[in-house]
Amino acid sequence: MTEETYGGTPRDKIPWDPKIDYQKCTTCGKCVDFCHMKTFTIEEKNGKKITIINPNRCVVFCRGCEDICPAGAITHPSEEETEKIIEQLKKEA
């Protein structure tokens, strides 16, 4: 299951991707377990590391992984800025 569009706007045009601060990330895996869209995975290259493998699967305006992260290592773009971008994309369509 993926979110192909958001309100008629192609999802891959909307910059709503989570970012990981690797200085804070403890690789607990709570984001991996939480996200039913399979946005994250744990890689085993040179030690464990959480990786964003499907950024466009992240549901627009969902912040569940950010809320569940005990280290505060996950952030998303500004909702206000994202709304402006979506409105602009709708005007251009």
Residue pairs with C-beta under 8 A, 6 or more apart in sequence:
1 37
2 11
2 37
2 54
2 56
2 57
3 11
3 37
3 56
3 57
3 59
3 60
4 10
4 11
5 11
6 14
6 60
6 86
7 86
7 90
8 90
8 93
9 86
9 89
9 90
9 93
10 89
11 56
11 60
12 56
13 89
14 60
14 82
14 85
14 86
14 89
15 77
15 82
15 85
16 58
16 60
16 61
16 76
16 77
16 82
17 52
17 55
17 56
17 58
17 76
17 77
18 31
18 39
18 40
18 52
18 55
18 58
18 65
18 66
18 74
18 75
18 76
19 52
19 74
19 75
19 76
20 50
20 52
20 73
20 74
21 72
21 73
21 74
21 75
22 49
22 73
24 71
24 72
24 73
25 49
25 50
25 71
25 73
26 70
26 71
26 73
27 42
27 48
27 49
27 50
28 70
28 71
29 42
29 50
30 65
30 68
30 69
30 70
31 39
31 40
31 50
31 65
31 68
31 69
31 74
32 40
32 41
32 42
32 50
34 64
34 65
34 68
35 58
35 64
35 65
37 54
37 57
37 58
37 59
38 53
38 54
38 57
39 52
39 53
39 54
39 55
39 57
39 58
39 65
40 50
40 51
40 52
40 53
40 65
41 50
41 51
41 53
42 48
42 49
42 50
42 51
43 49
43 50
43 51
58 76
60 82
60 86
61 79
61 82
63 76
65 74
66 74
66 75
66 76
